[in-house]
Amino acid sequence: MTDRYVARLLLYCILLLTVCSVAWGQTPTFQMLIDPTGSGTWMNYALSRDGKVMAANYGGSIYRWTPDTPKFPFDGFTFLGPGNFLNSEIGISSDGTTIISARTGPDGNVNPALWKQNTGWSDLGHPANGCIMDGQWGGGYDVNSDGTIAVGLAWYCPGAEGFVWNRTNGMTGLSHPSGPAGTSSRASAISADGQTIVGFSEDPQQGVRRPVRWFGGKTYLFAGDHTPGEASGVSSNGSQIVGQAWDATAFSSYAFHYTAGNLVSLGTISGISSDQSYANAVADNGTTVGWSGDPFGAGIQAFIWSPKLRMQSLANYLHQRGVLLPFGITLTSALDISADGSTIVGVWQDASYNQGGWMVRLKK
């Protein structure tokens, strides 16, 4: 065996190991999340930009999760305080230092509230035309990159109105449709740059929700003036919006991805037109996550979609990439994806209707 042959063989081995190492490094990882309450209650999650900090709402109890928090006994969770058991909303700033939800204020009524890493909780109050509905002024849904702007819902009785809040101007209503008493709107998400707010605005004639975008002080029904649905997520710069909208060609409601004036209906995992789908969040690279299936019958499962991928089951997507999921569980919904596209969180359910949370790292 010549020295040249040996050198070539060694070089081939090194290249092969490098390729394998790159492939191994890109394999997603799956992690079950412990329920810090131990009660098996409902849950909702929100991720920071890099997915390294998470806000969690467990049955109205608010937690912050980080991978470096001591694992025992709560597996990375730190209890921040009680929220409200009727409010599932939760949001987190891009930098992970601010969390928004709802909690009982000094007057004994539930209102939007911010938790900041350096100062703890503060209540956001209510707009001048606000009122109390079932013991609530409203609730907080999302914040911008550094937590200086917040959005959510405030009651004006008998309806609700989306709001935007900042420390200078306090809470300001965005808009709600004029029409029958009780017609409502809600601000569900805000872009990291603080310029674009999305949610729903009810149709004053039909009473159904419609996807809405607030930008530059104006209201845009970007899916159509009478298209049922709602917007649930927005990219960091506001250029991409996701949610659910009525698909007239299929006579069902499907997840959508909207950008540059183009709304794409994402369909369903099964391809069955009577199934539904709903997009919960979008990363800045366009990767969109949510749920798909029959919510009134056979059940639902988490999906992943991107401009280069078709709508597909997240479980199958992970299986194709070498991830083994625990036996007997279904990933029912992907609730959020980090803005950098690295991390997805959601919920699972088993045949006995036990449920819990999970986290997937698509890349380090």
C-alpha positions in Angstrom: 0.0 0.0 0.0 1.5 3.3 -1.1 1.8 6.4 1.0 -0.4 8.3 -1.5 -3.1 5.6 -1.1 -2.9 5.7 2.6 -3.2 9.5 2.6 -6.2 9.4 0.3 -7.8 6.8 2.5 -7.3 8.8 5.6 -8.7 11.9 3.9 -11.8 10.0 2.8 -12.3 8.8 6.4 -12.0 12.3 7.8 -14.5 13.6 5.2 -16.9 10.8 6.0 -16.8 11.5 9.7 -17.3 15.2 9.1 -20.4 14.5 7.0 -21.8 12.1 9.6 -21.1 14.6 12.4 -22.9 17.4 10.5 -25.9 15.0 9.9 -25.9 13.9 13.5 -25.7 17.5 14.7 -28.8 18.4 12.7 -31.0 15.6 14.1 -33.9 17.1 16.0 -34.3 16.3 19.6 -37.6 15.6 21.5 -38.2 16.3 25.1 -41.3 15.7 27.3 -42.1 18.6 29.6 -43.0 17.9 33.2 -46.2 19.5 34.5 -45.0 21.6 37.4 -48.4 21.7 38.9 -48.7 17.9 38.9 -52.5 18.2 38.2 -52.6 17.3 34.5 -54.4 20.6 33.7 -54.5 22.5 30.4 -51.4 24.3 29.2 -50.2 27.0 26.9 -46.7 28.1 25.9 -44.8 30.9 24.3 -41.1 31.0 23.2 -38.4 33.6 23.1 -36.7 34.4 19.8 -34.0 31.7 20.2 -36.2 29.2 22.0 -34.0 29.2 25.1 -36.6 30.8 27.4 -40.3 29.8 27.5 -43.4 31.2 29.2 -46.0 28.7 30.3 -49.6 28.9 31.6 -50.7 25.8 33.4 -54.3 26.1 34.4 -53.9 29.7 35.2 -50.5 29.4 37.0 -47.7 31.3 35.2 -44.2 29.8 34.9 -40.9 30.7 33.2 -38.8 27.9 31.8 -35.0 27.9 31.0 -32.8 24.9 30.3 -30.3 26.0 32.9 -32.8 26.3 35.8 -32.1 23.5 38.3 -34.0 20.5 37.1 -35.3 19.0 40.3 -38.2 19.1 41.1 -39.8 21.1 38.3 -37.5 20.4 35.3 -36.5 23.9 34.4 -39.8 25.7 35.5 -39.8 28.7 37.9 -43.2 29.7 39.3 -44.0 33.4 38.7 -47.4 33.6 40.4 -51.0 32.9 39.9 -52.7 34.2 36.8 -56.4 33.3 36.3 -57.8 29.9 35.7 -60.2 31.2 33.0 -57.4 32.9 31.0 -55.1 30.6 28.9 -53.2 33.4 27.1 -49.5 33.7 27.5 -46.8 35.7 25.6 -43.1 36.4 26.0 -40.7 39.0 24.6 -38.0 38.1 22.1 -35.3 38.5 24.7 -37.2 36.3 27.2 -37.2 39.0 30.0 -40.9 40.0 29.8 -44.0 37.7 30.1 -47.6 38.8 29.6 -50.8 37.1 30.8 -53.7 38.0 33.1 -54.0 38.1 36.8 -56.2 39.4 39.6 -55.4 43.1 40.3 -55.7 45.2 43.4 -59.4 45.8 42.9 -60.1 42.1 42.8 -60.8 41.9 39.1 -58.7 40.2 36.4 -56.7 42.4 34.1 -53.7 42.3 31.7 -50.4 42.1 33.5 -46.7 42.1 32.7 -43.9 40.2 34.5 -40.4 41.6 34.1 -37.3 39.8 35.1 -36.0 42.8 37.1 -39.2 44.1 38.6 -41.7 41.3 38.8 -45.4 41.8 38.1 -47.2 45.1 37.1 -50.9 45.5 36.1 -51.7 47.3 32.9 -55.1 48.6 34.0 -57.8 49.2 31.4 -58.8 51.8 28.8 -61.0 54.8 29.6 -64.1 53.1 28.1 -63.3 49.8 29.8 -65.8 47.8 31.9 -65.8 44.6 34.0 -67.2 41.5 32.4 -67.5 38.4 34.6 -64.9 39.8 37.0 -62.5 40.7 34.2 -61.2 43.9 32.7 -59.5 41.8 30.0 -56.3 39.9 29.3 -52.8 40.2 27.8 -51.8 38.2 24.8 -48.4 39.3 23.4 -45.5 41.7 23.7 -42.9 43.1 21.3 -39.2 42.3 21.3 -38.2 44.0 24.6 -41.6 44.0 26.3 -42.2 47.7 26.0 -45.4 47.3 23.9 -48.2 44.9 24.8 -51.4 43.8 23.1 -54.5 41.9 24.2 -58.3 42.3 24.8 -60.2 44.7 27.0 -63.9 44.6 27.7 -66.0 47.7 26.9 -69.4 45.9 27.6 -71.1 44.1 26.1 -68.3 43.5 23.7 -64.5 43.4 23.7 -61.8 45.5 21.9 -58.2 44.8 21.0 -55.8 47.1 22.8 -52.2 48.2 22.5 -50.3 49.4 25.6 -47.1 51.2 26.3 -45.8 53.0 29.3 -46.2 56.5 27.8 -49.7 56.3 26.5 -51.1 53.5 28.7 -53.8 51.3 27.2 -55.5 52.4 23.9 -58.2 50.6 22.0 -57.4 49.6 18.5 -60.8 49.4 16.9 -63.9 47.2 17.0 -66.6 47.0 14.3 -69.6 49.3 14.6 -72.8 47.4 14.5 -74.9 45.3 16.8 -74.1 45.6 20.5 -71.3 43.3 21.5 -69.4 43.2 18.3 -65.8 42.5 19.3 -62.2 42.5 18.3 -59.0 41.1 19.8 -55.3 41.8 19.4 -53.7 38.3 19.6 -50.1 38.9 18.5 -47.6 41.7 17.8 -44.5 41.7 15.7 -41.1 41.9 17.4 -40.5 45.3 15.9 -43.8 46.5 17.4 -45.2 47.8 14.1 -47.8 45.1 13.2 -50.6 43.8 15.3 -52.9 40.9 14.3 -56.0 39.2 15.6 -59.7 39.2 14.8 -62.5 41.7 14.2 -66.0 40.4 14.1 -68.3 40.9 11.1 -71.0 43.4 12.1 -73.6 41.7 9.9 -72.7 38.0 10.4 -71.1 38.2 13.8 -68.2 35.8 12.8 -64.5 36.6 13.4 -62.4 37.9 10.5 -58.6 38.0 10.3 -57.4 41.5 10.9 -54.1 43.5 10.8 -53.5 46.8 12.5 -50.6 48.8 11.0 -49.8 52.4 11.0 -53.0 53.3 12.8 -55.2 51.7 10.3 -57.3 48.4 10.3 -56.9 45.9 7.4 -59.2 43.0 6.8 -56.5 41.4 4.6 -58.4 38.1 4.0 -61.5 39.9 2.7 -64.2 42.0 4.4 -66.5 39.0 5.1 -64.0 36.1 5.2 -64.5 34.1 8.5 -61.3 33.4 10.5 -58.6 35.0 12.6 -54.9 35.8 12.7 -52.9 34.2 15.4 -49.2 34.8 14.7 -46.9 37.2 13.0 -43.2 37.2 12.1 -40.7 39.5 13.7 -40.9 42.2 11.0 -44.6 41.8 10.4 -44.2 40.5 6.8 -45.8 37.1 7.5 -49.1 36.4 9.2 -50.7 33.0 10.0 -54.0 31.9 11.4 -57.2 30.2 10.1 -59.6 31.3 7.4 -62.6 29.9 5.6 -61.7 28.2 2.3 -64.7 28.6 0.1 -63.5 26.0 -2.4 -63.4 23.3 0.3 -66.2 24.5 2.5 -64.0 24.2 5.6 -61.6 26.3 7.7 -57.9 25.9 7.0 -54.7 27.3 8.3 -53.3 30.1 6.2 -49.9 31.8 5.6 -50.1 35.4 4.3 -47.3 37.5 2.9 -46.9 40.2 0.3 -50.6 40.3 -0.3 -50.9 36.6 -1.0 -52.9 34.4 1.3 -52.1 30.7 0.9 -54.5 28.1 2.3 -52.5 25.3 3.8 -55.1 22.5 3.6 -55.0 19.5 6.0 -52.6 16.7 6.9 -55.1 14.0 5.7 -56.2 15.8 2.6 -59.8 15.3 3.6 -61.6 18.5 2.8 -64.0 18.3 5.7 -61.1 18.3 8.2 -59.8 21.6 9.6 -56.4 23.1 10.4 -55.3 26.1 12.4 -51.9 27.8 12.4 -50.7 29.0 15.8 -47.3 30.6 15.0 -44.8 31.3 12.2 -41.0 31.6 12.3 -39.1 34.3 10.4 -38.1 31.7 7.8 -41.8 30.9 7.1 -42.0 27.6 9.0 -45.5 27.5 10.3 -47.0 25.2 13.0 -50.4 24.4 14.4 -52.9 21.6 14.3 -54.9 19.7 11.7 -57.7 17.1 11.8 -61.3 16.7 12.9 -61.7 18.5 16.2 -65.2 17.1 16.6 -64.5 13.5 15.8 -61.3 11.6 15.0 -59.1 14.2 16.7 -56.3 16.5 15.7 -52.5 16.3 15.4 -49.7 18.8 15.2 -48.5 19.9 11.8 -45.4 21.7 10.3 -45.4 23.6 7.1 -43.0 25.8 5.2 -42.8 27.3 1.7 -40.6 24.3 0.8 -42.6 21.6 2.7 -46.1 20.5 2.2 -48.5 20.4 5.1 -47.4 17.3 7.1 -47.7 15.7 10.5 -45.0 16.9 12.8 -44.7 13.4 14.2 -43.9 12.0 10.7 -41.5 14.8 10.0 -39.6 14.0 13.2 -39.7 10.2 12.5 -38.2 10.7 9.0 -35.3 12.5 10.7 -34.6 9.8 13.2 -36.5 11.0 16.2 -38.3 8.3 18.3 -41.4 9.6 20.1 -42.6 8.0 23.3 -45.0 5.1 22.6 -48.8 5.7 22.9 -48.9 9.5 22.6 -50.2 11.8 19.9 -48.7 15.2 19.3 -52.0 17.0 19.2 -51.0 20.6 18.6 -47.8 22.7 18.0 -48.5 25.9 20.0 -45.5 28.0 19.2 -42.2 28.1 17.2 -39.3 30.4 18.0 -38.7 33.2 15.6 -35.3 31.7 14.6 -37.1 28.4 13.7 -35.0 26.3 16.1 -37.6 25.3 18.7 -41.2 24.1 18.7 -43.5 23.5 21.8 -46.9 21.9 22.0 -49.1 19.4 23.7 -49.6 15.6 23.5 -52.4 13.3 24.5 -52.7 9.5 25.0 -55.5 7.1 24.6 -56.7 7.7 28.2 -56.9 11.5 27.5 -53.9 12.2 29.7 -52.1 15.2 28.4 -48.8 17.0 28.7 -46.3 19.3 27.0 -43.3 18.7 24.8 -40.4 20.6 23.2 -38.6 19.9 19.9 -35.2 21.3 19.0 -35.0 21.3 15.2 -31.5 22.8 15.4 -29.0 24.0 18.0 
